[in-house]
Amino acid sequence: MSRLAATFEQLAKSGRKALIPFVTAGDPTADFTLSLMHAMVKAGVNVIELGVPFSDPMADGPVIQRASERALANKMSLTKTLALATEFRKTDQQTPVVLMGYLNPIEAMGYEGFANAAQRADIDGVLTVDLPPEEGEHCAALLKEQGIDTIFLLAPNSSNERIEKMSAVGSGYLYYVSLKGVTGAGHLNAADVENKLKQIKAITSLPVGIGFGVKDAETAKTISSLGDGVVVGSALISNIERNLDDLDAAKTEIVELLSAMRRAMDE
């Protein structure tokens, strides 16, 4: 059983939901990201989505776009992101790490080379925003051979056919994008999310993490009652952006926010 499957299974048995933070690798430095990953685990997170910085992050709002720009300015790359994950794994053998990013860096490395490198880095899952399941079966098969889950994005307008396809090709969990638009945009409508989750859950047995629009503990609590996990990204990266001159303060604010989310979700 993969780390992701084991994590969601253990959480389900205890009646709890996964707290899944997203951070951009190398924003603003690799050392800070590594330190932050360990701090987030202590704050009670269950899975870490580690963003691979990319020059054209089309699904991301301005906050995460700027995070990619800062990371790229500091020479962060897919190879260095994998090295960062390897370093994290030296002292944390339990927390699943999911790479989240775009297809171009993977294609530049080559699917097989990427799958092998991800396995060496002990990556648990890969979410490639612009690789749909119809075009991702080859890559997913290579990752599966290495014991790595392929995670797909579901949207508010995903049809039953699309949900079935993503469930068949994907594994680990499905990521439901609860808003139309980019990361960090808009306001979540819990009723709309609940209705869509009923449709998704009728089709797939995979856990479903919900993201895009989770900003605070109250939102995390509401959303956690609807799916199997809560994904938060822009709200965390905003803390980094506000505190680029005091990264210790950024880390403290992020830990406080995640701790508050964890408490609210467990109530």
URKADA-V497516 format. One line per field, one symbol per residue. ss: DSSP state (2 for helix, 1 for strand, 0 for the rest). psi: psi as a letter, one per 40 degrees, with the letter a starting at -180 (. if undefined). A space follows every 50 residues. Layout:
ss = ???
psi = ???
This chain:
ss = 00222222222220000111111100000222222222222200001111 10000000000222222222222000022222222222200000011111 10222222202222222222000011110000222222222222200011 10110000022222222220000111100000000000022222222222 20000001111000002222222200001111022222222200002222 22222222222222220
psi = hidddddddddddefiihhgihihheheidddddddddddddeeidihhh hhiieggdeiaddddddddddddffiidddddddddddedehedhihhhh aidddddddhddddddddddefidihhhdfgiddeedddddddddefhih hihiidehiddddddddddiiciihhheihaiieiahhhddddddddddd dedieiihihagehdiddddddddedaeihhhcdddddddddfdegdddd ddddddddddddddde.
